[in-house]
Amino acid sequence: MDVFGKLSRDVQFVLGGAVLYVIFSFLDWQHASFSNGFITVSGGRSEWNGFGIIAGLVVFALLAWELARIFVPNIAIGGLSPGLVSLALAALLAVATVITFLTHTDHVYWPAFVGLILSLVIAWFAWMRAKGEGVEMPQMGTAASSAGSAGSAGSAGSAGSAGSDEPAGSAGPTEPTDGPSE
């Protein structure tokens, strides 16, 4: 328990939230009861049904990764930083839980709300931890614009030589294409 006390607040929330999430995932996320005055019949389903299986597996992967980060200091997956892997797993858990919550809408029971809140709290603290560790998020706009300009230049060059009657740039005379002429 001394090891847990020495961890940062963000790590404690991610680990503690993940353990609580596992516990609540086995409780009834859907619950229904029927009573006719004499006999009461009730039943429920945990998160481990349908798409909830994905969320359950992701939380176990997150727990394993976080424990590995504690006990193996220089752990990495390929070129990804440990903070980015933690953040990706926590975000995947939140998305999978939201999808599970939205697909299990019949007879929603209180553990589903607790699980949803826990997944969002875990994702928040994983993001705060990653930000504190200096993990930088990829800039999608910059990558997309450079790939888009390279792709459009490449496609314009190939389109100019493949089916256009006009020469592309300062190229020499071209042979007519077999396609229909206008």
RAJO-V796925 format. One record per helix or strand of 3 or more residues. SS is the DSSP state (H for helix, E for strand). FROM is the first residue (numbers start at 1). TO is the last residue. Records with the same first field share a line. If there is no record, write none. Layout:
SS=FROM-TO, FROM-TO
This chain:
H=2-6, 9-25, 52-71, 82-103, 110-132, 140-162
E=28-35, 40-46
